Amino acid sequence: MRLTIDRYLDWTAYKALEKALAMEPDAIINEVKNSALRAGRGGAGFSTGMKWSFVPKQSAKPKYVLCNGDESEPGYLQGSS
């Protein structure tokens, strides 16, 4: 079976995105705080929601979230199954 965007949508893969797009920014930050998601390597483990709450809300500048999806964590062997 070939995976296409339509097939992916059939699996309701974007439901969380749809939920987030319908939320206010503060509600998203609270959701991330409640998830206990942590950011940073080397033992930093700082709360992502707390970090997001420090961004000035009244800034006219655009805000971006950057994510490094491959931190090459120890113990992970690329290509292993």
N, C-alpha and C positions, 0 to 999 in steps of 0.2 A: 504494500500500500504506500502510495506516494504522499508525503506530508505536504500539505499546502496551507496557506493562511486560512482558507475556508474550513478545512478539516480541523485546524487548531481552534478556530472559533466555535466549531461544533462541540468541542470538548470543554467549552466554557473557560478557556484558558485566560481570558482577559476580564473575568468577573471582578477581581480585586482592583484592576485599573478602573473599571467602570464605577466601582464603589468610591474610589479615591477622587475621581473627577467630579463626583456629586457632593463631595465634602468641602467644608470650609478649611482654610489652611490650619487654623488652630486645632481643629478636630483631627486632621491628619497627624499633626505633631503629637497630640495626646495619644493617638492610636499607636504611633511608633514608640512613645515613652512606655505605654502599657505592654508593649511586646517584649521589652527588656533587650532589644537589639543593641549590641555593643559595637563600637568602631575602634580601630587602632590595633596595631600589632605590638609585640614586645611587652605584653602585659598591661598596656594602656587601658583597653576595655572601657572607654568612656561611653556613656549613654548617647546613642545617636539622636534620640528625641530631644534630649537636653541640649545637645550641640545645635540642632536645628532651631531650637527656641531662642538661641542667641542672635540669630540673623535679624537685623533691623527690619521691622515690618513696614515702616514708612519710607524706605529707600526707593528712589525712582530707578535705581539700577536693576537690571535683570538678575534673577537668582538661578543658579544652576546646581544640580546634584550630579556629582561625578562618582562613578562606581568602578572599581577595579575588580572585575569578576574572577581573576585568577591571581591569587596571592601566592601561588606555589607553596602551599603549606607543607611543612615536613610530613613525610609519611605518605604523600600522594604520589603515585607512580603514573605518569602520563601513559596512556594506552593500555593500562591494566584493566581487567574486568573483575 
